[in-house]
């Protein structure tokens, strides 16, 4: 199995997802959570920002 193509379970049983798998070629995605929409963006410096 290729790590970059699927979620990986670490020792604490939390799922880990590579940001490349979420974003692809985009710099921003929308996440739906409990009927609310959030925007996850990659900044110019490569950091992540989550906004409602």
Residue pairs with C-beta under 8 A, 6 or more apart in sequence:
3 18
4 18
4 20
4 21
5 21
7 15
7 16
7 17
8 15
8 16
8 17
9 15
9 16
10 16
19 42
19 48
22 29
22 40
23 29
23 42
27 41
27 42
28 39
28 40
28 41
28 42
29 39
29 40
30 37
30 38
30 39
30 40
31 37
31 38
31 39
31 40
31 50
32 38
36 52
37 52
38 50
38 51
38 52
39 50
39 51
39 52
40 48
40 49
40 50
41 48
41 49
41 50
41 51
42 48
43 49
